[in-house]
Amino acid sequence: MEFERALFRIHHRTLSSEGVRKVRLQVERCLPWAIAALFGCLAVLHTDYIGQARCLPDALKKAGLWNETSDQASLPDDMLLSLSVTEGFELLDTGIRLRMQPPQPPLPTSQPPKERRQGGASVGPGFSVAAENASSLIASSAGAGWAELSPDPSSVLIRYRFAFDREVIMLRPSTLKSHNFEVRNITVSERCLAPSLVLSEAFRLMDALDGIVINELAYTFRSKGFLVRMDGTTEVESWAWSEHQVEAASPRNGRSLLAALIRKAQLLLKALITFLLISAISGFFIRVAVNGSAVLMFPIALAAQALGGPNSGRISPAVLTRSFPWIGVHVEVLRRAGRPVWPLFRSHLAFLFFQSFAYLSCNLAWRFVLYRKSSPEGFEERVFSFCSILELFNLIFVRSVSSGAVFPKLTTAIMVYLHFYIFCSLYPFHTLALTACVASCAYVMVYCLNHFEEPALRADPFAHTTPTAAHPRALYMPQLSPSWTLESAPLWTMFYPPEPPSAFPEEAMRHISNE
């Protein structure tokens, strides 16, 4: 109970501030327009860019890496693609890096035609490949060494390296050259990916060009792939995907209505379980951190008292004992018995340290267990951090019956939608979707504060539905141990559903009023 009273003081002071109230009202008026704009942009951009290739097929056709007969990209499995996104208004500008190779003797005319591979395409009797230029170009440039047509470095925005297998990307340049691996330069104008200047700047702000390039590659080749973003010769970030992930997100021939519904139901269930696990872990750690961080105040107070500072009386151990009785009662027991209190502080700090380590370990584990596909660097950490903010808000500010009924349900629905959106596509607009969902949750927060929490504080202080210092939360659970009046309740109680006052007998509620 004392732990709840300490949190209620933060709640009461925050809502009593007139400056904070003006900010809350202004945010409530502005956020709906921002949310509508964000979700509108997300819908339009997702339709135009996700699960399709707009510019890369034309670039490959110009580079001679397209099989016109089958109307598919033609790239050998061991070829490395160097992709550059450049500024400018030109649609495409393609360069080719050629490996040194002596001229190949022509096949004997008496030899029966056999299928052979040229630039990733099969050539045989009755089968012709248009725009196939790998062998002819290499043969014509034999003896000329390495030839390279590259874009102007000053106009290059981002450079990537792509191959079907990670092992090819990881090879050193000297190994690629000595074993005659072929490297092709493909240049795509930014104006092809983002036709307008506003859209181009928005993509840069959201760091969305990586996702657009991934969709271009994945749905041009429709196969597995490994992509690395380069800064000179330094690898900045990498992504990998499988052919199954590409086809599962957007199959070439579509899927039946029943199959689509079954897949959506499975992804919705996965999104729900994912958020519930993240929320539970985050809520557990937030309660441990808030509960245990109060112990940091006691060493500071004892040190200030020993040094005799001017504010030592304001932060005395006696004041802290009354403010944080779930720790102060143990401090008083040790001091009255003449025992040192530092082992108690060390124990609490060690517990807090190892709980923090366990939380970070869970973050890393969930990244591989739940998010089993490529995503922007740091995206999972941002989701975990925002879930921690939601849990902290719920712990401190959700105290009225109405907020307790509305806030958890709406924020859960929003975060489940975020995960459902992420799981549905191979590589959607992660940052834009997260921003839209954060704005939506922020609106739910300020709405609950303005319409539920603030009116509840001004209601009848003797009513059990009014949060007060005597009953700091208008939602209750049975007090299963007398020690809960001073010490904080066990951590397992965070999973016990609270209930409104009407769910308890009048005698039990009268006992709360008499405290």
C-alpha positions in Angstrom: 0.0 0.0 0.0 2.8 2.4 0.8 4.4 1.7 -2.5 1.1 2.8 -4.2 0.9 5.9 -2.1 4.4 6.9 -3.1 3.4 6.6 -6.8 0.1 8.4 -6.1 2.0 11.5 -5.0 3.6 11.7 -8.4 0.2 11.2 -10.1 -1.4 13.9 -8.0 1.4 16.5 -8.4 1.5 16.0 -12.1 -2.2 16.4 -12.7 -2.4 19.4 -10.3 0.1 21.4 -12.4 -1.6 24.1 -14.5 1.2 24.2 -17.0 1.1 20.4 -17.6 -2.7 20.7 -17.9 -2.4 23.3 -20.8 0.1 21.1 -22.6 -2.2 18.0 -22.2 -5.2 19.9 -23.7 -3.2 21.2 -26.6 -1.7 17.8 -27.4 -5.2 16.2 -27.3 -6.4 18.7 -29.9 -3.4 18.3 -32.3 -2.7 14.6 -32.1 -5.8 13.3 -34.0 -4.7 15.2 -37.2 -1.2 14.0 -36.9 -2.4 10.4 -36.4 -4.7 10.6 -39.4 -1.9 12.0 -41.6 0.6 9.3 -40.4 -1.8 6.4 -41.1 -2.9 7.9 -44.4 0.8 8.1 -45.5 1.4 4.6 -44.3 -1.5 3.2 -46.3 -0.5 5.0 -49.5 3.2 4.3 -49.3 2.6 0.6 -48.4 0.4 0.2 -51.5 3.0 1.8 -53.8 6.2 0.3 -52.5 5.8 -2.8 -50.4 5.8 -6.2 -52.1 6.8 -4.9 -55.6 9.7 -3.6 -57.7 9.3 -0.3 -59.5 12.8 0.7 -60.8 15.2 -2.2 -60.5 13.8 -4.3 -63.4 14.4 -1.5 -65.8 17.9 -1.1 -64.5 18.6 -4.8 -65.0 17.2 -4.7 -68.5 19.5 -1.9 -69.4 22.4 -3.8 -67.9 21.6 -6.9 -69.9 20.6 -8.9 -66.8 17.0 -9.6 -67.9 15.7 -12.7 -69.6 13.1 -11.3 -72.1 11.7 -14.7 -72.9 10.7 -15.6 -69.4 10.4 -11.9 -68.4 12.5 -12.5 -65.3 15.8 -11.2 -63.9 18.8 -13.3 -65.0 21.6 -13.2 -62.4 24.1 -16.0 -61.8 24.2 -17.4 -58.3 27.8 -16.3 -57.8 27.6 -12.8 -59.1 27.9 -9.8 -56.8 25.7 -6.8 -57.5 26.9 -3.3 -56.5 23.9 -1.1 -56.3 24.0 2.7 -55.9 21.2 5.2 -55.3 22.1 8.6 -56.8 20.7 12.0 -56.8 19.3 13.6 -60.0 16.3 13.5 -62.2 17.5 10.8 -64.6 15.6 7.6 -64.4 18.5 5.1 -64.7 22.2 5.2 -65.2 23.8 1.8 -65.4 27.5 0.8 -65.2 29.1 -2.6 -65.7 32.3 -3.8 -64.2 33.9 -6.5 -66.3 36.3 -9.2 -65.2 39.3 -10.1 -67.3 38.8 -13.2 -69.3 40.5 -14.4 -72.6 38.3 -14.8 -75.6 36.4 -18.1 -75.7 36.8 -20.2 -78.9 33.6 -20.7 -80.8 31.9 -24.0 -80.5 32.4 -26.5 -83.4 29.7 -26.5 -85.9 29.6 -30.2 -85.9 29.0 -30.4 -82.2 25.3 -30.8 -81.3 24.0 -27.7 -79.4 24.0 -28.2 -75.7 22.4 -26.1 -73.1 24.9 -23.8 -71.4 24.6 -21.0 -68.8 25.2 -17.4 -69.9 24.7 -14.8 -67.3 22.3 -16.9 -65.4 20.1 -18.0 -68.4 20.0 -21.3 -70.2 20.6 -21.3 -74.0 19.7 -24.3 -76.1 18.0 -25.3 -79.3 15.0 -23.2 -80.0 15.7 -21.0 -76.9 16.9 -17.4 -77.3 17.7 -14.8 -74.7 17.3 -11.2 -75.5 19.5 -8.5 -74.0 22.1 -11.2 -73.0 25.4 -9.4 -73.1 27.7 -10.9 -70.4 29.8 -13.2 -72.7 30.0 -10.9 -75.7 31.0 -7.9 -73.6 33.7 -9.8 -71.7 35.1 -11.3 -74.9 35.2 -8.0 -76.7 37.1 -6.4 -73.8 39.6 -9.1 -73.4 43.1 -7.9 -72.9 41.8 -4.5 -71.8 41.9 -5.4 -68.1 39.2 -4.2 -65.7 36.8 -1.7 -67.2 34.4 0.2 -64.9 31.6 2.7 -65.5 30.7 4.1 -62.1 28.4 7.0 -61.1 29.9 10.2 -59.9 30.8 9.6 -56.2 29.5 13.1 -55.3 26.0 12.1 -56.5 25.8 8.8 -54.7 23.5 8.8 -51.7 23.7 5.2 -50.6 25.8 2.2 -51.8 24.8 -1.4 -51.4 26.3 -4.8 -52.1 23.9 -7.7 -52.9 24.3 -11.4 -53.5 22.1 -14.4 -53.2 24.5 -15.9 -50.6 26.1 -14.2 -47.7 29.4 -16.0 -48.3 29.9 -14.2 -51.6 29.4 -10.8 -49.9 31.9 -11.7 -47.2 34.7 -12.5 -49.7 37.6 -10.1 -49.8 38.1 -8.1 -53.0 41.4 -9.9 -53.8 39.6 -13.2 -53.5 36.8 -12.0 -55.8 39.4 -10.9 -58.4 41.6 -14.0 -58.2 38.7 -16.4 -58.6 37.1 -14.3 -61.5 33.9 -13.5 -59.6 31.8 -11.1 -61.7 30.7 -7.8 -60.2 28.0 -5.6 -61.8 27.4 -2.0 -61.0 23.7 -1.0 -61.1 22.7 2.6 -60.5 19.2 3.7 -59.7 18.2 7.4 -59.5 16.5 8.5 -56.3 13.9 10.2 -58.4 12.8 6.8 -59.7 12.3 5.6 -56.2 10.8 8.9 -54.9 9.3 10.9 -57.7 8.8 14.1 -55.6 11.3 16.1 -53.6 8.9 16.0 -50.5 8.7 12.2 -50.7 12.5 12.0 -51.1 13.1 14.1 -48.0 10.5 12.1 -46.1 12.3 8.8 -47.0 15.6 10.2 -45.8 14.0 11.4 -42.6 12.4 8.0 -41.9 15.5 6.1 -43.2 13.1 4.3 -45.5 15.3 3.9 -48.6 16.8 0.7 -47.2 13.4 -0.9 -47.0 12.5 0.2 -50.6 15.7 -1.2 -51.9 15.1 -4.5 -50.1 11.6 -4.8 -51.7 13.1 -3.9 -55.1 15.6 -6.7 -54.8 13.4 -9.3 -53.2 10.5 -8.9 -55.6 12.7 -8.5 -58.7 14.6 -11.8 -58.2 12.0 -13.5 -55.9 14.7 -15.5 -54.2 16.8 -15.5 -51.1 19.3 -12.6 -50.7 21.8 -10.8 -48.6 22.2 -7.1 -48.7 24.8 -4.8 -47.1 24.8 -1.1 -46.9 28.3 0.3 -47.4 30.0 3.5 -46.3 33.1 3.4 -48.4 34.6 0.0 -47.6 32.9 -0.2 -44.2 29.8 -2.3 -43.7 27.1 -0.2 -42.0 24.1 -2.6 -41.8 23.0 -5.9 -43.3 19.8 -7.7 -44.1 19.0 -11.2 -45.1 15.8 -13.0 -46.3 14.8 -16.3 -47.7 12.7 -17.3 -50.7 10.0 -18.6 -48.4 9.7 -15.2 -46.7 9.4 -13.4 -50.0 6.7 -15.7 -51.3 4.8 -15.9 -48.0 4.5 -12.1 -47.8 3.4 -11.6 -51.4 3.2 -14.8 -53.6 3.7 -14.5 -57.3 0.4 -16.2 -58.1 -1.6 -14.9 -55.1 -3.4 -17.1 -52.7 -7.0 -18.2 -52.2 -9.3 -16.2 -49.9 -9.4 -19.1 -47.3 -5.6 -19.4 -47.3 -5.3 -15.6 -46.9 -7.7 -15.6 -43.9 -5.9 -18.5 -42.3 -2.5 -16.7 -42.7 -3.9 -13.5 -41.3 -5.4 -15.3 -38.3 -2.0 -17.0 -37.6 -0.2 -13.7 -37.8 -2.7 -11.9 -35.6 -2.3 -14.6 -32.9 1.5 -14.3 -33.2 1.3 -10.5 -32.9 -0.9 -10.9 -29.8 1.4 -13.4 -28.1 4.5 -11.3 -29.0 3.1 -8.1 -27.5 1.8 -9.9 -24.4 5.3 -11.4 -23.7 7.0 -8.1 -24.3 4.5 -6.2 -22.1 4.8 -8.8 -19.3 8.6 -8.7 -19.3 8.7 -4.8 -19.5 6.1 -4.5 -16.7 8.0 -6.9 -14.5 11.2 -4.9 -14.9 9.6 -1.5 -14.5 8.1 -2.6 -11.1 11.4 -4.0 -10.0 13.3 -0.9 -11.1 10.8 1.5 -9.4 10.6 -0.6 -6.3 14.4 -1.1 -6.0 15.7 2.3 -7.2 14.4 3.9 -4.0 17.2 2.2 -2.2 19.6 4.6 -3.9 18.2 7.5 -1.9 19.4 6.0 1.4 23.1 5.9 0.8 22.9 9.5 -0.6 21.0 10.6 2.6 23.5 8.9 4.9 26.4 10.4 3.0 24.8 13.9 3.2 24.2 13.5 6.9 27.8 12.4 7.5 29.1 15.4 5.6 26.8 17.8 7.2 25.5 19.5 4.0 23.0 22.3 4.1 20.2 20.0 2.8 21.0 17.1 5.0 17.9 17.6 7.1 15.6 17.6 4.1 16.8 14.2 2.9 17.4 12.5 6.2 17.0 8.7 6.7 14.0 9.3 8.8 12.2 11.2 6.0 13.1 8.4 3.5 11.9 5.8 5.9 8.4 7.4 6.0 8.5 8.0 2.2 9.7 4.5 1.2 8.6 2.2 4.1 9.0 -1.0 2.1 12.8 -0.3 2.4 12.8 2.0 5.4 11.3 -0.6 7.8 14.2 -2.9 7.1 16.7 -0.1 7.6 15.2 0.8 11.0 15.3 -2.8 12.1 19.0 -3.1 11.3 19.8 0.3 12.9 17.9 -0.5 16.1 19.8 -3.8 16.4 23.1 -2.0 15.9 23.7 -3.9 12.6 25.3 -2.2 9.5 22.9 -1.2 6.8 25.3 -1.4 3.9 24.8 -5.1 3.3 21.1 -4.4 2.8 21.8 -1.6 0.2 24.3 -3.9 -1.6 21.8 -6.7 -1.7 19.1 -4.4 -3.2 21.6 -2.9 -5.8 22.9 -6.4 -6.7 19.3 -7.6 -7.2 18.5 -4.5 -9.4 21.7 -5.1 -11.4 20.9 -8.7 -12.2 17.3 -7.9 -13.0 18.5 -5.3 -15.5 20.9 -7.9 -17.0 18.0 -10.4 -17.2 15.8 -7.8 -18.9 18.4 -7.0 -21.5 19.0 -10.7 -22.1 15.3 -11.1 -22.7 15.4 -8.2 -25.2 18.1 -10.0 -27.1 16.4 -13.4 -26.9 13.0 -12.1 -28.1 14.7 -10.5 -31.1 15.7 -13.9 -32.4 12.6 -15.8 -31.1 9.8 -13.4 -32.0 11.3 -11.1 -34.7 12.6 -13.9 -37.0 13.3 -11.7 -40.0 15.3 -8.6 -40.9 14.3 -5.2 -39.6 15.9 -1.8 -39.2 18.8 -1.7 -36.7 17.5 -0.8 -33.3 13.8 -1.3 -34.1 13.2 -4.0 -31.6 14.9 -1.9 -28.9 12.6 1.0 -29.7 9.6 -1.3 -29.4 10.8 -2.6 -26.0 11.5 0.9 -24.8 8.1 2.2 -25.8 6.4 -0.8 -24.1 8.4 0.1 -20.9 6.9 3.7 -21.2 3.4 2.3 -21.5 4.0 0.1 -18.4 5.4 3.0 -16.4 2.4 5.2 -17.4 0.1 2.4 -16.4 1.8 2.0 -13.1 1.7 5.7 -12.2 -1.2 7.3 -13.9 -3.9 4.7 -14.6 -5.9 4.9 -11.3 -9.5 5.5 -12.0 -12.0 2.8 -13.0 -12.6 4.3 -16.4 -8.8 4.5 -17.3 -8.3 0.9 -16.0 -11.1 -0.2 -18.4 -9.9 1.8 -21.5 -6.2 2.3 -21.4 -4.9 -1.3 -21.4 -7.4 -2.5 -24.1 -6.7 0.4 -26.5 -2.9 0.3 -26.2 -2.9 -3.5 -26.5 -4.9 -3.2 -29.7 -2.6 -0.5 -31.1 0.6 -2.5 -30.4 -0.9 -5.7 -31.7 -1.7 -3.9 -34.9 1.9 -2.7 -35.1 3.3 -6.2 -34.8 0.6 -7.6 -37.2 1.6 -5.0 -39.8 5.3 -5.9 -39.4 4.7 -9.6 -39.6 2.4 -9.4 -42.7 5.1 -8.1 -45.1 8.7 -8.9 -45.8 10.1 -5.5 -45.0 7.4 -2.7 -44.6 7.8 0.8 -43.3 8.8 0.0 -39.8 9.7 3.5 -38.6 6.5 5.1 -40.0 4.3 2.4 -38.5 6.0 2.7 -35.1 5.6 6.5 -35.2 1.9 6.3 -36.0 1.3 3.8 -33.2 3.3 5.8 -30.7 1.2 8.9 -31.6 -2.0 6.8 -31.2 -0.9 5.6 -27.7 0.1 9.1 -26.7 -3.4 10.3 -27.6 -4.9 7.5 -25.5 -2.6 8.6 -22.6 -3.6 12.3 -22.7 -7.3 11.4 -23.3 -7.3 9.2 -20.2 -5.6 12.0 -18.1 -7.9 14.7 -19.3 -11.2 12.9 -19.3 -10.8 10.2 -16.6 -8.0 10.9 -14.2 -8.4 14.6 -13.6 -12.2 14.4 -13.0 -11.7 11.4 -10.7 -9.3 13.5 -8.5 -12.0 16.2 -8.2 -14.7 13.7 -7.2 -16.0 12.9 -3.7 -12.8 12.0 -1.7 -14.8 9.6 0.4 -16.0 7.5 -2.6 -14.1 4.4 -3.3 -14.0 5.2 -7.0 -11.9 8.4 -6.2 -8.1 7.9 -6.0 -6.9 9.4 -2.7 -3.9 8.9 -0.4 -6.1 6.4 1.6 -6.9 4.3 -1.4 -4.5 5.5 -4.2 -6.0 3.4 -6.9 -9.7 2.9 -7.5 -9.1 -0.7 -8.5 -8.7 -3.3 -5.8 -7.6 -6.8 -5.1 -7.8 -8.9 -1.9 -5.1 -8.2 0.6 -3.7 -11.7 1.0 -1.0 -10.8 3.5 -0.9 -8.2 6.4 2.6 -7.3 5.5 1.3 -5.6 2.3 0.3 -2.6 4.4 4.0 -1.6 4.7 5.9 -3.7 2.2 5.2 -3.8 -1.5 3.1 -6.6 -2.8 4.9 -9.6 -4.4 5.7 -9.3 -8.1 3.3 -12.1 -9.0 0.4 -9.8 -8.1 1.0 -7.8 -11.3 -0.8 -10.6 -13.1 -3.8 -10.6 -10.7 -6.6 -8.7 -12.4 -7.9 -5.7 -10.2 -11.6 -5.1 -9.9 -13.8 -2.1 -9.2 -15.2 -1.4 -5.7 -18.6 -2.9 -6.7 -17.0 -6.3 -6.9 -16.3 -6.5 -3.2 -18.6 -6.6 -0.2 -19.4 -3.4 1.7 -17.7 -4.6 4.8 -14.4 -5.0 3.0 -14.6 -1.5 1.5 -15.5 0.0 4.9 -12.2 -1.4 6.2 -10.4 0.6 3.5 -12.2 3.8 4.5 -11.2 3.3 8.1 -7.5 3.2 7.4 
